Amino acid sequence: MLKGARAIYGGTRGRLYAAMVGVMLLTVLWFLGEMSVRNKETGTLLRKKDSGRNYTPRVYYAVVHTRYSPGWCRMIVSSILTNASVATLGMGGWYGHVKRWDWIYSYMVREKMRESDVIMLFDGGDTYFTDAGVREEAVKHFLDTTPKIPEAFNETAILRGEMTPPMLFTAEKGCATPQLNIMVKPEGRSEFQNCKKLFDDAMDATRGVGVENILRVNESGRSYLNGGGVIARVWALKEALKVFFNLRRQSLIWLCDQTMWTIVLTWSVSRPKHVKPKLLLRRGIISLDYETRFFHYPHSVSVESGVVLHFPTSISAWRNLMPKYLNQTSWFRALRDSSFQQKNAYRRLLENSSVEVHTVWGARRYMKLSGVCPLSDISDPRWLIRPLRK
């Protein structure tokens, strides 16, 4: 092309022509990339419907973690010893609580997840699995009681307790929404009081509607949303992410996804008249894991439920309690109390195991666990029981 351009315009004009073509190509590529982002955030990608009545929904487990760390290594060990396959997303990236939802959405698209599939997401550095039996029972309950596809969703059935909401976040005692003032005018209260008021107002606005099955004051005190764990039908998470991404566009300074999801939850219940429809999720799609069936933030009590235990804030705060909770899990007791031969068998299992890692650019890799986590540590109960860096 350059040779032809020189023949027509001469050397200088040929270079100018080539430069103009280059700019045009870059503009087209930018436009296509922009359209891709818009499609992703508005959900205009084609729905991946279930093909055939005999399709069995898959269950995916994933964490967003941008680097290898001791706490992540322990979580992976617990997944291997309880027979759960966990994908790690965003490796090598710059972590952001809000940004991670782009990586999660892209992961669902790359995996071609179907509407009825289930995805369980949780923090990767301060968590671990409890027992395989607990997980299997909890997941079965979710599969049996949640609507498989959007057309099966019934708000009335959800409110009556005949269905489980298809998207559940961790329920905890603390109420933290540090960026609530972006969308809700504070009233001079503390952060906890302003956060609590958002929940109280949502319940007050719907008295008589009967929303207790999706929003309530729980007897255990676990009445508020924690962003560290969520389980959802894929169709429900995608529908919720449309609202989440619309909310993100309302400000350039969002940093706390927990604040955003709390707004999505409470507004989906109260449906304020001053709020734009694009910021309102259908009532009943999202709720909290009040029974701690999937996620358990221990709060200094014995753990009797929960697929995943979560230890937020400073991990050193759990120094005295970590041994107690780990010793309640069957996989850790088996590792701790096993014979010499069994210990060697566990060691070989960990040595030969690989972990699924997705880079921040979306490339999938299978890494040898012993190549990123020292085998001498991850096979040693005395190391696993320590408060490990996230």
C-alpha positions as CSV (number, residue, x, y, z in Angstrom):
1,M,0.0,0.0,0.0
2,L,2.9,2.4,0.9
3,K,4.5,1.8,-2.5
4,G,1.3,2.6,-4.3
5,A,0.8,5.7,-2.2
6,R,4.3,7.0,-3.0
7,A,3.6,6.4,-6.7
8,I,0.6,8.6,-6.6
9,Y,1.4,11.2,-3.9
10,G,5.2,11.0,-3.6
11,G,7.2,10.0,-0.5
12,T,5.9,12.6,2.0
13,R,2.3,12.3,1.0
14,G,2.6,8.5,1.1
15,R,3.7,8.6,4.7
16,L,0.9,11.0,5.5
17,Y,-1.6,8.7,3.8
18,A,-0.3,5.7,5.8
19,A,-0.5,7.7,9.0
20,M,-4.2,8.6,8.3
21,V,-5.0,4.9,7.6
22,G,-3.3,3.9,10.9
23,V,-5.4,6.5,12.8
24,M,-8.6,5.2,11.2
25,L,-7.7,1.6,12.1
26,L,-7.0,2.6,15.8
27,T,-10.4,4.5,15.8
28,V,-12.2,1.4,14.6
29,L,-10.5,-0.8,17.1
30,W,-11.3,1.6,19.9
31,F,-15.0,1.7,18.8
32,L,-15.2,-2.0,18.7
33,G,-13.7,-2.3,22.2
34,E,-16.1,0.4,23.5
35,M,-19.0,-1.5,22.1
36,S,-17.8,-4.7,23.7
37,V,-17.7,-3.0,27.1
38,R,-21.2,-1.5,26.6
39,N,-22.5,-4.9,25.5
40,K,-21.0,-6.5,28.6
41,E,-22.5,-3.9,31.0
42,T,-25.9,-3.7,29.4
43,G,-26.3,-7.4,28.9
44,T,-26.8,-7.3,25.2
45,L,-24.8,-10.5,24.8
46,L,-27.0,-13.4,23.7
47,R,-28.4,-15.4,26.6
48,K,-26.9,-18.9,26.9
49,K,-30.0,-20.9,27.2
50,D,-30.2,-24.5,28.5
51,S,-30.4,-27.0,25.6
52,G,-32.7,-29.8,26.3
53,R,-34.6,-30.8,29.3
54,N,-32.0,-33.2,30.6
55,Y,-29.3,-30.6,31.1
56,T,-27.8,-30.8,34.5
57,P,-26.7,-27.4,35.8
58,R,-23.0,-27.1,36.6
59,V,-21.7,-25.5,39.8
60,Y,-18.7,-23.2,39.6
61,Y,-16.5,-22.0,42.5
62,A,-14.4,-19.0,41.9
63,V,-12.4,-16.4,43.8
64,V,-10.8,-13.1,42.6
65,H,-7.2,-13.0,43.8
66,T,-4.5,-11.1,42.0
67,R,-1.4,-12.8,43.6
68,Y,-0.4,-16.0,45.4
69,S,-0.5,-15.7,49.2
70,P,-0.3,-18.1,52.2
71,G,-4.0,-17.5,52.9
72,W,-4.9,-18.3,49.3
73,C,-2.8,-21.5,49.5
74,R,-4.7,-22.7,52.6
75,M,-8.0,-22.1,50.8
76,I,-6.9,-24.1,47.8
77,V,-5.7,-26.9,50.1
78,S,-9.1,-27.0,51.7
79,S,-10.8,-27.1,48.3
80,I,-8.6,-30.1,47.1
81,L,-9.2,-32.0,50.3
82,T,-13.0,-31.5,50.1
83,N,-13.1,-32.2,46.4
84,A,-14.1,-28.7,45.2
85,S,-12.5,-27.2,42.1
86,V,-11.9,-23.5,42.4
87,A,-11.0,-21.1,39.6
88,T,-8.9,-18.0,40.6
89,L,-9.6,-14.9,38.6
90,G,-7.7,-11.7,38.0
91,M,-4.2,-13.1,38.6
92,G,-1.5,-10.4,37.9
93,G,-4.0,-7.6,37.9
94,W,-4.5,-4.6,40.2
95,Y,-7.3,-5.6,42.6
96,G,-10.4,-3.4,43.0
97,H,-13.6,-4.4,44.8
98,V,-15.7,-2.8,42.1
99,K,-13.4,-3.7,39.2
100,R,-13.5,-7.4,40.0
101,W,-17.1,-7.7,38.8
102,D,-15.8,-7.1,35.3
103,W,-13.5,-10.0,35.6
104,I,-16.3,-12.2,37.0
105,Y,-18.7,-11.3,34.2
106,S,-16.0,-12.0,31.6
107,Y,-15.3,-15.3,33.2
108,M,-18.9,-16.3,33.0
109,V,-19.0,-15.4,29.3
110,R,-15.7,-17.2,28.5
111,E,-16.9,-20.4,30.2
112,K,-20.2,-20.2,28.3
113,M,-22.2,-20.7,31.5
114,R,-25.8,-21.5,31.0
115,E,-28.7,-19.7,32.6
116,S,-29.4,-22.5,35.1
117,D,-25.8,-23.0,36.2
118,V,-24.7,-21.9,39.6
119,I,-21.7,-19.8,40.6
120,M,-20.3,-19.4,44.1
121,L,-17.9,-16.5,44.6
122,F,-16.0,-15.7,47.8
123,D,-12.9,-13.9,49.0
124,G,-9.8,-16.0,48.3
125,G,-7.3,-15.1,51.0
126,D,-9.2,-15.2,54.3
127,T,-11.5,-18.2,53.7
128,Y,-11.5,-22.0,53.6
129,F,-14.0,-24.8,52.9
130,T,-15.5,-26.7,55.8
131,D,-16.7,-30.2,54.8
132,A,-17.7,-31.9,51.5
133,G,-20.9,-33.2,53.0
134,V,-22.0,-29.7,54.1
135,R,-21.2,-28.3,50.7
136,E,-23.1,-31.0,48.8
137,E,-26.2,-30.6,51.0
138,A,-26.2,-26.8,50.7
139,V,-25.7,-26.8,47.0
140,K,-28.5,-29.4,46.5
141,H,-30.8,-27.2,48.5
142,F,-30.0,-24.2,46.3
143,L,-30.5,-26.2,43.1
144,D,-33.8,-27.7,44.4
145,T,-35.4,-24.4,45.6
146,T,-34.2,-21.6,43.3
147,P,-35.8,-20.8,39.9
148,K,-33.6,-22.3,37.1
149,I,-34.3,-19.8,34.4
150,P,-35.7,-16.2,34.3
151,E,-39.1,-17.4,33.1
152,A,-39.4,-19.6,36.2
153,F,-38.9,-16.7,38.6
154,N,-42.1,-15.8,40.6
155,E,-41.9,-12.9,43.1
156,T,-45.1,-14.1,44.9
157,A,-43.6,-17.6,45.4
158,I,-40.4,-16.0,46.7
159,L,-42.3,-13.8,49.2
160,R,-44.3,-16.7,50.4
161,G,-41.1,-18.8,51.0
162,E,-42.0,-21.3,48.3
163,M,-38.9,-20.5,46.4
164,T,-35.4,-19.4,47.5
165,P,-34.1,-16.1,46.0
166,P,-31.7,-17.0,43.2
167,M,-28.9,-14.8,44.5
168,L,-27.7,-14.8,48.1
169,F,-25.0,-12.7,49.7
170,T,-23.3,-13.4,53.0
171,A,-25.3,-12.1,56.0
172,E,-23.4,-10.6,58.8
173,K,-23.9,-8.6,62.0
174,G,-21.9,-5.5,61.0
175,C,-23.5,-3.0,58.6
176,A,-20.8,-1.2,56.5
177,T,-21.5,1.0,53.6
178,P,-18.7,3.6,53.6
179,Q,-19.8,5.2,50.2
180,L,-23.5,5.3,50.9
181,N,-23.4,9.1,50.6
182,I,-22.8,8.9,46.8
183,M,-26.5,7.9,46.3
184,V,-28.2,8.4,49.7
185,K,-28.0,11.7,51.7
186,P,-26.6,11.0,55.2
187,E,-28.5,12.3,58.2
188,G,-25.6,13.0,60.5
189,R,-25.5,9.5,62.0
190,S,-22.6,7.2,62.2
191,E,-21.7,4.9,59.2
192,F,-23.4,2.0,61.0
193,Q,-26.5,3.9,61.7
194,N,-26.8,5.3,58.2
195,C,-26.3,1.8,56.8
196,K,-28.9,0.3,59.2
197,K,-31.4,3.0,58.4
198,L,-31.2,2.0,54.7
199,F,-32.3,-1.6,55.7
200,D,-34.9,-0.3,58.2
201,D,-36.4,2.1,55.6
202,A,-36.7,-0.7,53.1
203,M,-38.6,-2.8,55.5
204,D,-40.8,0.0,56.7
205,A,-41.7,0.9,53.1
206,T,-42.9,-2.6,52.5
207,R,-44.8,-3.4,55.6
208,G,-47.9,-5.4,54.7
209,V,-46.2,-6.7,51.5
210,G,-44.5,-9.5,53.4
211,V,-40.8,-9.3,52.4
212,E,-39.5,-11.2,55.4
213,N,-38.2,-14.0,53.2
214,I,-35.9,-11.6,51.4
215,L,-35.2,-8.9,53.9
216,R,-35.6,-9.0,57.7
217,V,-34.0,-8.5,61.1
218,N,-32.5,-11.9,61.8
219,E,-32.6,-13.3,65.3
220,S,-28.9,-14.1,65.1
221,G,-28.1,-10.5,64.4
222,R,-26.8,-11.4,60.9
223,S,-29.1,-9.0,59.1
224,Y,-26.7,-7.1,56.8
225,L,-24.9,-7.7,53.5
226,N,-21.3,-8.7,53.3
227,G,-19.7,-8.6,49.9
228,G,-17.3,-11.4,50.7
229,G,-19.5,-14.2,49.5
230,V,-22.3,-14.8,47.0
231,I,-24.0,-17.8,45.4
232,A,-26.3,-17.3,42.4
233,R,-27.9,-18.8,39.4
234,V,-26.0,-17.4,36.4
235,W,-29.1,-15.8,34.9
236,A,-29.8,-14.0,38.2
237,L,-26.3,-12.7,38.6
238,K,-26.3,-11.4,35.1
239,E,-29.6,-9.6,35.6
240,A,-28.2,-8.1,38.9
241,L,-25.0,-7.0,37.2
242,K,-27.0,-5.0,34.7
243,V,-28.3,-2.9,37.6
244,F,-24.8,-2.9,39.4
245,F,-23.1,-1.6,36.2
246,N,-25.8,1.1,35.8
247,L,-25.3,2.1,39.4
248,R,-21.5,2.3,38.8
249,R,-22.1,4.8,36.0
250,Q,-23.7,7.2,38.5
251,S,-20.3,8.1,39.9
252,L,-16.6,7.9,39.0
253,I,-15.4,7.3,42.6
254,W,-17.0,4.0,43.5
255,L,-14.5,1.8,45.4
256,C,-16.8,-0.3,47.7
257,D,-18.9,-2.9,46.0
258,Q,-20.4,-3.8,49.3
259,T,-22.0,-0.4,49.4
260,M,-23.3,-0.8,45.9
261,W,-24.8,-4.3,46.4
262,T,-26.4,-3.1,49.6
263,I,-28.1,-0.3,47.6
264,V,-29.2,-2.8,44.9
265,L,-30.6,-5.1,47.5
266,T,-32.5,-2.5,49.6
267,W,-33.8,-0.6,46.6
268,S,-35.0,-3.8,45.0
269,V,-37.2,-4.3,48.0
270,S,-38.4,-0.7,48.7
271,R,-38.5,0.5,45.1
272,P,-38.2,4.2,45.8
273,K,-40.2,6.4,43.4
274,H,-37.4,8.9,42.8
275,V,-35.0,6.1,41.6
276,K,-34.6,5.5,37.9
277,P,-36.0,2.1,36.8
278,K,-32.6,1.0,35.4
279,L,-31.3,1.1,39.0
280,L,-34.1,-1.2,40.3
281,L,-33.6,-5.0,40.3
282,R,-36.7,-7.1,40.3
283,R,-37.8,-7.7,43.9
284,G,-36.9,-11.2,45.2
285,I,-33.9,-11.9,43.0
286,I,-31.4,-10.9,45.6
287,S,-31.4,-11.6,49.3
288,L,-29.0,-12.7,52.1
289,D,-27.9,-16.1,53.3
290,Y,-29.6,-15.7,56.7
291,E,-29.2,-19.4,57.6
292,T,-25.4,-19.2,57.0
293,R,-26.0,-22.3,54.8
294,F,-23.2,-21.1,52.4
295,F,-21.1,-18.5,54.1
296,H,-20.3,-18.2,57.7
297,Y,-18.5,-15.3,59.4
298,P,-17.9,-17.1,62.8
299,H,-18.3,-14.3,65.4
300,S,-16.7,-16.4,68.1
301,V,-19.3,-19.2,68.1
302,S,-19.1,-22.8,67.1
303,V,-19.5,-23.4,63.4
304,E,-22.4,-25.7,62.7
305,S,-23.1,-24.6,59.1
306,G,-21.5,-22.9,56.2
307,V,-19.8,-24.2,53.1
308,V,-17.1,-21.5,53.4
309,L,-15.8,-19.9,56.5
310,H,-14.8,-16.2,56.2
311,F,-12.4,-14.3,58.4
312,P,-12.5,-10.7,57.4
313,T,-10.6,-7.7,58.8
314,S,-7.1,-8.2,60.1
315,I,-6.2,-11.9,60.0
316,S,-4.2,-11.5,63.2
317,A,-7.4,-10.8,65.0
318,W,-8.3,-14.5,64.5
319,R,-5.0,-15.8,66.0
320,N,-6.6,-17.4,69.0
321,L,-9.7,-18.6,67.3
322,M,-8.3,-20.0,64.0
323,P,-7.2,-23.3,65.6
324,K,-10.7,-23.8,67.1
325,Y,-12.4,-23.4,63.7
326,L,-9.9,-25.4,61.7
327,N,-10.1,-28.3,64.1
328,Q,-13.9,-28.5,63.5
329,T,-13.3,-29.4,59.8
330,S,-13.0,-33.0,58.8
331,W,-10.4,-32.4,56.2
332,F,-8.1,-30.7,58.7
333,R,-8.6,-33.3,61.4
334,A,-7.8,-36.0,58.8
335,L,-4.6,-34.3,57.9
336,R,-3.7,-33.7,61.5
337,D,-4.5,-37.2,62.9
338,S,-3.5,-39.3,59.9
339,S,-0.9,-42.0,60.1
340,F,2.6,-41.6,58.6
341,Q,1.4,-43.5,55.4
342,Q,-1.7,-41.4,55.2
343,K,0.2,-38.2,55.6
344,N,2.5,-39.2,52.8
345,A,-0.6,-39.9,50.6
346,Y,-2.0,-36.4,51.4
347,R,1.4,-34.9,50.6
348,R,1.5,-36.7,47.2
349,L,-2.1,-35.6,46.5
350,L,-1.1,-32.0,47.1
351,E,2.2,-32.4,45.2
352,N,0.4,-33.7,42.1
353,S,-2.6,-31.2,42.2
354,S,-3.0,-28.3,39.8
355,V,-4.9,-25.1,40.3
356,E,-7.0,-23.3,37.6
357,V,-5.8,-19.7,37.3
358,H,-7.2,-17.0,35.0
359,T,-5.0,-14.0,34.3
360,V,-6.3,-10.5,34.3
361,W,-6.3,-10.7,30.5
362,G,-8.5,-13.8,30.6
363,A,-5.9,-16.5,29.8
364,R,-6.5,-19.8,31.5
365,R,-3.6,-21.6,33.0
366,Y,-3.2,-24.7,35.1
367,M,-0.4,-24.3,37.7
368,K,1.2,-26.9,39.8
369,L,0.1,-26.2,43.3
370,S,3.5,-27.1,44.8
371,G,5.0,-24.7,42.3
372,V,3.3,-21.7,43.8
373,C,2.7,-22.9,47.4
374,P,5.6,-24.5,49.3
375,L,4.7,-28.2,49.7
376,S,6.4,-28.4,53.1
377,D,4.0,-25.7,54.4
378,I,0.7,-26.7,52.8
379,S,1.1,-30.4,54.0
380,D,1.9,-29.3,57.5
381,P,-1.1,-28.8,59.9
382,R,1.0,-26.6,62.2
383,W,1.5,-24.1,59.3
384,L,-2.1,-24.3,58.1
385,I,-3.5,-23.5,61.5
386,R,-1.6,-20.2,61.7
387,P,-3.1,-16.7,60.9
388,L,-1.8,-16.5,57.3
389,R,-1.4,-13.4,55.2
390,K,-4.2,-12.8,52.8
